[in-house]
Amino acid sequence: MAITAAPAEGDDEVIAAINTTPLVDVMLVLLIIFLITIPVVNTSVQVELPKETIEVRESKPENLVISVDKSNAIYLQDARVSSTRALVDQLKKVSVQQPQPEVQIRGDLTAQYEGVGKVLYACQLAGIAKVAFITEPPARGS
């Protein structure tokens, strides 16, 4: 703490020194608060985020390719599927095979998420364990 001696009786000078003790106290309190809260923020759920890589996958004849075009129409292999229920029925027949084939989804770049979401939901209802997305690699130099 800074102690300022009282001026002598004859001195009418004003003491121009700034007392920085309260400022230092506040800064130390803030420092302690930050030191306590930073470990709490950093110990959230530990996940390993995916890296941006392109994995080359083999297309096997037994894999199913489901396509979603820009109008959200769904195609199983090359045949259009009339409804999500019909897709679930066809996927249930495939899900009982051993080993279970992988379902590969090809979604148009301009398609809304709704069409792809319906395909994912149908795969979930049918009990398909392996679902993959087919994408194109980025253009070179991008």
Long-range contacts (C-beta under 8 A, 24 or more apart in sequence): 54-135, 54-137, 57-132, 59-104, 60-101, 60-102, 62-97, 62-101, 63-101, 63-102, 63-103, 63-104, 64-91, 64-94, 64-101, 64-102, 64-103, 64-104, 65-104, 65-106, 65-134, 66-103, 66-104, 66-105, 66-106, 66-119, 67-105, 67-106, 67-107, 67-108, 68-105, 68-106, 68-107, 68-108, 68-111, 68-115, 68-116, 68-119, 69-108, 69-111, 69-115, 70-108, 70-109, 70-110, 70-111, 71-111, 72-111, 72-112, 72-114, 72-115, 72-118, 73-115, 74-115, 74-118, 74-119, 84-118, 84-121, 84-122, 87-118, 87-119, 87-122, 88-122, 88-125, 88-126, 91-122, 91-123, 91-125, 91-126, 91-128, 92-126, 92-127, 94-126, 94-128, 95-126, 95-127, 95-128, 100-128, 100-129, 100-130, 101-130, 102-130, 102-131, 102-132, 103-128, 103-130, 103-131, 103-132, 104-131, 104-132, 104-133, 104-134, 105-131, 105-132, 105-133, 105-134, 106-133, 106-134, 107-133
